[in-house]
């Protein structure tokens, strides 16, 4: 992916954040399919005063997370619980380069039977035709862009105006595109849950840089990543060989 096109997509939505700071009202849309009856709350005739500020905080954090200049490395402890088979525990190391849109990763044994690694590339337009066989210890049916969004703790797609959202007892749920992708925000505008078109739901514990905890649930089972370390990734620091 070309750096220029990614930079334009990220920077081009900066105006969205400014609009949300100024708007006193936003129209409310229908509830995404991922919203449960326990979560849903009666929709008020108009959004609360917190909604515009939460949306603005979310968009500012999204721009920061997907900044093309951003490079980091992180280590997670991992536990993978397939619906069929033994539980696997080990470690996941990731290296993110925002300019190229590439996430390099390595796992330790016994996840997937042995140490593995590869590169996940964000696709132009945000979606793959089919989910890749990435090998990452997350829900297997996520697209490349969605896999990276889970590690960054933030969807790539900017909010559209007017954004379809619903206030629930858990927080503010946004429909982020025309698919069943949605994001649930806490009172500070931080993502605490991502929902995807094929039924995967990823819970997030917000942290500095990347989520402190990532729990992915899908038809194939569950995976939990717990952050062990996070740091900038200098260009002089190579990725260790597999």
N, C-alpha and C positions, 0 to 999 in steps of 0.2 A: 504494500500500500504506500502510495506516495505521501511524503510528509506534508507537502503543501495542501493536498486535498483534506487531510485529517485536520490540519491547523485551521483551515477555513470552516470546516464543519463545527469544530469546537468553539472557535472565536465568534462565529456567526450567530450563536445563540446567546451571546452575552446580553444582547438587548432584551431577551426574555426576562432575565433577572431584574433588570431595571424597571420593566413594566410592572412586575409583581410588587416591587417596592412602592410603586405609585398607585396601583389599583386598590380601591377599597372594596370592590366586589368582583367575583368571578362566577360564571354560571356553573351550576352543579350538574354533572352527568350521571348516567346510570351506573349501578354497581357492577364491577367486573365479576366474571364468573368465579374468581378465587375467593370472594368474600363469603364468609360463613354466616349462618343465622346468629351464632353466638357473638360474632364480631359486629354485625350491623347495628346501627343505631338509627332512630328516626331522623331523616334528613330535614334540617331546618329550611325555612323558606329562603334564607340567604346564609352563606357561609359565615362562620365566626370571624372575629377580627384577627384570630391567629392564622387563618388560612393563607392570606397573601404573604405574611412574613415567613411562614413555614415553606411555602413554595419558593420564595426568593432564596432562603437559606439552602434549600435542596439544590437549586440550580447553580448557586455559587460553589457548592461542594462538588457537584458533578463536573463543572469546568475544571476545578482543581484536580480531581481524580484522573481525568482524561487529558490533562495537559500534555501536549506532544513533547515538551521538554522533560517530562518526568521519567526518571529511572530509579528503580529500587530492587532490592533483593529481600526475600523473607523466607523464614523457616516455620513450618507448621508441623505439629504432631497430628497424626491422622488415624482415624478408626473407621473402617469400612465394614458395614453389616449388610451383606447381600441377603435377599429373601431366601435364596438357596445357596448353601455353602457356609464355610467357616468365616468367622470375623477376622479381618486382617488389621494389624496395627503396625505403624512405622512412622516415617517422616516424609514430608513433601517440601522440597526446596523450589522456589520460583524466582525468576529474574524477569522484570518487566521493562521494556523499552517503548515509551510512548510514541517516539518518532516513527518507528517502524510498525507499531501495532503488533509486536510479537511478545509472547510470554513463553520463555523457556522453563522447563520443569524437570525435576528428577524425583523419583521416589526410592525409598529404601525397601529391602525385603522385610517382612513377607507380603507387603501389599502387592496384589496381582501376582504373587508367587515368587517374584524376584525384583531386584532394582530395575527400574525402567526410566525412560526419559523421552523428551521430544519438544516440539515447538507448536504452540497454538497461535494462529494468526487471525487477527480481527479482519473480518471481510468487509469490503466496500459496500455500503448500504446497510450494514449491521446484521445481515442474516445469511446463513448457509442454505443451500437447497436441501441438504440433509445433514443431520448431526454427524460430526466427524467421529471416527474411532480414535479419540485422543489418548485414552489410557489414564487420564487424570482421575484421581479418586473423588469424583463428584458424580452427580446424576448423569448417567451415560447418554441420555437423549438431548442434552443441551447443545446448542450450536457453539461454534468457536467464540463468537462475540459474547454470548451469554455466559460461557465458562469464564472468560476474562472479567466480565461484569461481577461475577460472584467473588473473585479474588480481590478486585478493586473495591467491592462493596457498593457499587454504583452502576446503574444502567448507562449505556453510551448515549442513547437517543435523547435529544433535548425535548423539553416540554413544548407542546403545541398550544397556541392561543386560539380559542379558549381551551384550557385543559379540562378533561373530564375527571372529576374527583368526587370522593365521598368521604364525609366525616363519620368515623366509626368509634366504637368504644376503645379500640386499640390504637387509633391514630388516624391520620389522613391517608387514604388510599388513592393513588393516582393510576389511571390507565395511561401508559406511556406511548402506546402506538395503536394501530388498528387491529393488532392481534390480541391475544389474551394476556399479554405481558402487563404486569402491574407492579407497583412498588408501594409498600406501606411505610409511612414516615412516623417517627415519634414526635413529641411536642416541640423538639428543637429542629425539626426538618431533616433528621438523619434516617436513612433507610434501615429498617429492622426486618424487612421481609421482601423477597422478590418472588414473583409468580410467573410461570412460563407456559407457553401454549400447549405443551405435551403433558401437563399435569405436575411438573416438578415445582416444589415450593422450597425456597432456601431462606432460612432464618439467619439473621445477622446480629452480632453483638458489636455495636459501633466501637471503633478505636481510632487511634491516631495513625494515619497512613493507610492502613488496611484494617478490616474487621478483626477483633480479638477472637471471635469464634464464628465459624461458618458451619451450619447444619443443613445439608441437602437431603430432601426426601423425594422419592419418586417411585414409580411402579417396580423398579428393580431392587429397591432397598434404601439404605441410608448411609451417609458419610458425614463425619464430623471432623472439622479441621480446627485446631486450637493454636493460636499464634505463639511461637516461641521466641522469635526475634525478627526485627525489621530494621533496615538501614538503607541509605542511598547506595546506588550501584554505580561507581565510577566507571568511565569508559575504559580505564586502564585495568580494570578487574575482570579477567576472563571467566567464563562459565567453566566450572570443573568438568573434565571429561567423564563420560558415563562409565 
